[in-house]
Amino acid sequence: MTPTRTDSRSRLLAASVALAASLAAGPLQASTGIAGLDYLGQQIIPSGFGFNGTTVGGLSGIDYQAASQRYLAISDDRSGLNPARYYALQLNLSQFVRSANPGNAGVSFTAVTTIARPDGSAFPLNQVDPESLRIHPGNGNLLWSNEGQRAAAGFQNPTVREMRPDGTYVRDFSVPGRYTPSGSTAGNVAGDRGIVNNLAFESLTVSTDGRTLYTATENALAQDGPVASVSNGSNSRILAFDLNTGAAQAEYVYPVSPVAIAPSPAGGFATNGLVELLAIAPGQFIAVERSFATGAATPGVGPGGQATGNTIRLFHVDVRGATDVSGLDSLAGQSFTAASKTLLLDLSDLRQADGSALALDNIEGITLGPVLPDGRQSLVLVSDNNFSGTQFTQFVALAITPVPEPGAGLLCLAGLGGLAWWRRQQLLSGRGL
């Protein structure tokens, strides 16, 4: 199903128009058939799968390179099993199937690259936590986020960096000091500041005009408010950088929803967070929220025959009317307008060909894939299996089905130039990879 390079060039703009028109038409609801994200199928890589002497897993960020018709995926292995790294792979979407046991014939890993520290050496154990990766639209380098750490083993600042395709260091982006962890390891004691452990820089995306890089915290900073729970949401921050200079720019509040399904028994571990962003128009994104609760009665069963506890929801996010809170070191007691968000799809609503529910692993990555032969734009998601034998590396393919309404054309055209430019740059940026 992979299109030729010439075919991709001719279809990209049409697909961009379709995507923007569908968003202009209103919320995408996969269950209504009016306009939606259609489930094409999945592929599953079992935990423990090996490639070139490494254990494949922890895939928490993914990006598509149209020129080479391949994907790049970053592993969040903290140099525990193998040095911190990213993979190149190919996905044949025509082999994705709507089945609980789809196999992995459509997934081919082609290369693995070690991510280097500024001095050129590999990261030692527990000195980095890679989470997301995007291709730089201007030079073909790779942009990646490191979540940082707030734990008894030590505090580490979250970072956003640029590296060459061979993994060597290029530069750091300027993360404001308010993100630096200080105080208690818990992050919920008066006076604590900065990221909360395992709830920091999960996201990364480049604006459709190629000028701005965005990251976001998974939940609120310690000084901004509580983390998400069954009873309350959390105010994450979306942080913008000038892609050229690396300087921090605006910040916006993203309202993370409460945990979707309560743990069982009550009181068990539960979390919900913003795990990825994908820019689709100026100031607009698709956001991935991943909710997990132990023992939660989520639909479907995984390869191990049990519920996964994961709920994955995609939202349309708009920051154009949100307050720039970059001047606020703390959100506590402040007045601001958060980004707006509208549910596009709850992946728990998706069904296999036999009518059974799609079981979801820990989905953390999302990218626009190739334009499909029918002209629709594909959307590909990947899960971080946490290198757990009870989880699985899951690739899910969706197709964007737009239904323009009267007047939607004028509304979407303003954002199309940037999205079309971005996709053209994706075609060109593969020269060095």
N, C-alpha and C positions, 0 to 999 in steps of 0.2 A: 504493500500500500504506500510505500515511500515514493513521493513524486520525484521526477527528475529536477535538476537545478533550473533548467529553463522553465519547466512547468511551475516550479515554486515561484519564480519571479513574476510570472503572469497572474498568479492567483493570490499573492500576498495582499495586494491592495483591496481586492474584492472581499477577502476574508476579514480584513480590518474594518471595512465598511459594515460588513455583516455583524461583527462583534459590537461595534459602537452603536449601530442601529438597534440591536437587541437590548442593550443597556438603556438606550433612550426610550424604548417602548415601555419600560417598567420592570418590576422584579421578574427574574427568571425563576420559574417554578417547574421543576422537572416533572412533578406529578400531574400537572394540568394539561400538558401538551400544547399550550398556547405559545410558549416560547421557553426554551430551556437548555439545560446541559444534559445531553443524552449519553447514557452509559454504553460504551463500545465493548468493554471487556477488561480483563486483567491478566497479569502474569505474576507468578510467585517464585522467588528464589529462596530456597530453604536456608535457615540459619546454619552456619558452618561452611557454606559454599566458599571455595577457594579460587583465587586467580593470581597467577604470577607470584606465588609465595606469600600472598596476603589473604586474610579472611575478609570477604565482602560482607559489609553490614554497616549499620549506623548511617545510612544514606539520608541525610537531613536537608540537603539542598540539591537542586537539579536545574540545569539550563540547557536549552537546545541551540545547536549551531547549524543553521540551515546550509551553509556552504559545504560542510562535510557530512551533512545528514546524520550527525551523531549528537549524543548528549554528554554532558559533563556532570558528574555527581560527586559531592564532597562527603566524606565519612567523618562522623564525630568521634571516632576512636581517638582517645587522648594519649596516643602512642602507647597504649596498653597491650594490644595484640600485635600491632605493627606500627611503624612510624606514621604520624598524621599524614593524610594523603587525599587525593581525589582520583576518580576513575573517569575514563572515557568509555562509552558504551553505545551500542546501537539497539534501537527498539523497532521491531517490525510490527506496526500496529495491526496489520492484516491478520496476524496470528494471535492477537488478544481475543479472548473468548469470555462469554458471560457464563462462567462456571465456577463453582466453589473449588474445583481441582483443575486449574487451567494449564498446569505445567509451566515451563519457562523457555519453550522453543523460540519465542520471539525476542529473547534478551541475549545479547552478545557483548561481553566485556572485551575491550580491545587494548586498553592501556591503563597503567596505574602510575601516578607521579607523586613523589614525596614532597610535602610542603616544607620549605626551609625557613629557618629563623633568619634575622638580618645578617648574622655572621656566616650564613651558608650551611650551617649544620642542621640536622634533623631535630625536631622538638623532643626533649626528654619526656619521660613519663609524667603525666598530669600537669604539664606546663602549657597546655593549649586545649581548647574545646571548639573545634571547627563546627560551624552550624549551617552557613548558607554560602552560595557561590553564584556569581553572575559574570558573564562575559562583558568586558569593556567594549562598548560599541565603536570607540574611536581607534584603539590600537590592538585589539585582540588579546590584551592581558586579562587576567582573572581577578575579580574583586571578591573578597571573602570576609566573613565575620567570625569572630572568636567570642564565645559567650562570656568568658571570664569566670571568676569563682569567688564564692563567699562561704568558706568552710573552715573547719578546724585544721585542715591540712594547709591552709593559707588563703590569703586574699589575692585575687588576680584581676586586673582591670580588663573590662571588655574592650575589644579592638575591632577596627575595620581596616583591612589592608588590601594592597594591590600586589600581585605577584605575576611573574612571567609564566608562560605556559610550561616551562621546565620546573616550576615551583620556587624559583629564586625570588627573594624579596625585592620589592620596588619602593614602597612607601607606606606610611600610616596616614590615616585620616584623623583629623583633630576631634577627638571625642571630648565633650565638655566635662569638667571636673565633677559635676553633680552625679555622674554615673559611676564614679570611683567608689568602691565599697569601703565603708569604715564603720566601726562600732562592733556590735555583737555578731556572731555567726548566724543567728536566727533571722536577723533583719527586721524584727518587729518590736524592738526595744526603743524607748524614747531616746532620741539623739542619733539613731542609726541613719545612715545615708548610703545612697548608691544602689547598685543592683542587688537583687535578692538571688540567692543561689539557685541555679538551674532555671532562672526565669528572666534571662537577659536577652542578648542580641541573637535571636533565632532567625530574623528576617533580613533580606537584602533584595533590592530591586532598583533598576535604573529607569528614570523617567522616560517617557516616550519621545522627548526631544533630545535625549542623550546628554543633558546638562547637569542632572541632579541624581545623586545616589541616596537612597533611603534605607535606613535600618529601623528596627523597632525593638523595644523590650517586650518580652512575653507577658509580663505582668507589671504592676506599678513598681517604681523605685521605692526604697524603704521609707523615704521622707514624703512620698506622695500619697500613700494610702495602703490598704490591705491587699493581699493577694486574693485571687478568685477562690470561691468556695461554693458549696451548695446554696448558701443563703445570699451571697453577694458577688458582684462582678469586681473588676479591677481596672484602674486607669493606667493603661500602658502609654508609653510615649513613642511616637513616630519621629525620628530624627533625620533631617535632611542635610546633605553635604553638597558643596559645590564640587562636581566631579573633576573639574580642571585643577582647582587649587587645593582641594581636600579640606577646606574650611567648613566648620559647622554652620548651618543656617537655621531655618525655622524648625520648630518642634510643635507637634500637634498631639492632643490627647485622643487615644483610641479606646473606646469603652468595651473592654472584654466582658463577655456574658458570664453569668454564673455557671457552675458545673452543670452539665446537661442532665445527667442521670445520677442519682445519689448512690453512694457505695452500699454494699450489703456484706456484712452487717453495718448498721449506721456507725459513723465514727471512723471508718476506714479511710485510707488514703484517697484523696480526690483532688483534681486540678483541672483548670481550663486555661488556655493561653493562646495568644497570637503567635503562631509558629511560622508564618510566611506571608509575604506580600508580593503581588505581581502588578506592576504598573500597566494600565490599559488605555489611559487617556490623561491629559493634564490634570493633576490633582486627584486622580481616580485610580482605584486599585481593586484587585480581587484579594481578599484576605482569607487566610486559612486559620480557623480556630480548631484546636484539638482538645477535646475534653476526655479525661480518663478517670475512672473510679474503680477501685478494686471490688470485684463481685457484682459490678453493675450488669443488669440484664439487657445488654445491647443486642440488637438483631443479628442474626446469622451466627455461624460458628466457623472458627478458623480451621486450618489443616489439622490441628490437634483435637478438634471436635468439641471445643468449648468457646463460650463467648469471650470477646477480646476486651470488653470494658471501654472501648474507644468510641467516641462520637465525633465525626468530622463534619464541619459546616463551612461553606464558602459564602462570603459576604461581599457585596459591592460596597466599597468605602469611598467617601468623598470628603476631602479635607478643604475644599475651596471655601467653605463657609465657617471653618473652624478657627479658633483663636490661636495665634502664634504664642506659645507659652515658653519660648526660649529664654525669656527674661525672668522666669519664675524658677528658682532653685527648688521650691517645694510647691506642690499643688494644694496642700492642706489649707483649708479655709479660704481659698481663692475662687473667684468667679471666672468662668471660661465656658466657651462653647466647644464641645467635643466634635470630632469627625462624625458624620452621619454614616450609618451602615444599614444595608437592606439584605435580608437573607436571599441568596441565589439558589442554594441547594444544600439540603441535609443529606449527606451520602448514605445515611441509614435508610433512606427511602428507595435506594436503588435495588433492583432485583436481577437475579440471574435468569438465564433462559428457562429454567424449570420453575420459576416463581419464588425461589428461596431468596432470603435477604443476603446482600453483600456484606460479608464480615470484613471489618476494617482494622488494619494494624495501625501503628502509630504514624499516620501520615504527617509529614513535615515539609515536603518539597513540592513545588508546583512550577510549571513552565508552559508557555505556548509551544506546541510541537509543530509538525508539518501541516500544511493545508491538505485536506483529504481529497481523494479523487472526486467526491461529490461537491467540492467547493467549500465545504465547511472547515472551520478552524478547529484543530485538535487542541486539547488541554491534557497534560500528562502530570500525574501526581506520583510521589514515591514515599515509602515509609521508612522510618528509622526503627529497625528491629531491636535496638539496644543490645545486639549480640546475644539475645536470649533464645534458648532452645524452645521456649513456649511461644515465641513470636516469629514473624516472617517478613522478608523484604518483599513489599508489594508494589507493583506498578499498576496504576489505574488509568485508563484512557477514556476521555470524554470528548464529545463533539458539541460545539456551540451551534445551536439552532435558533436563528433569529426570526422574529416576526415583526417587521417594521409596521408602525402605525402611522396614520396621517400626521404629518408635521415632524415625524421623527428624523427625517432626512436632514432638515436644516439644523436640528439640534446636534446631530452626531458629526456633521461635516467639520465643525470647528476643531474637533480633536483628531481627525483622521490623518492630517499631514504628519503629525508627530509619530503616530503609531506606524504609518507606512514607512517613514524614515528609519525608525528603529528596526523594523524587519529587514529593510534593505541593508542596514549596517550589519545585521546578523549574518546575512549572506556573504558579506565581504570580509568579516572579521576572522574567518577561518584560515587565513593564509599562514599564520604562524603556529597553528595548533596541529 
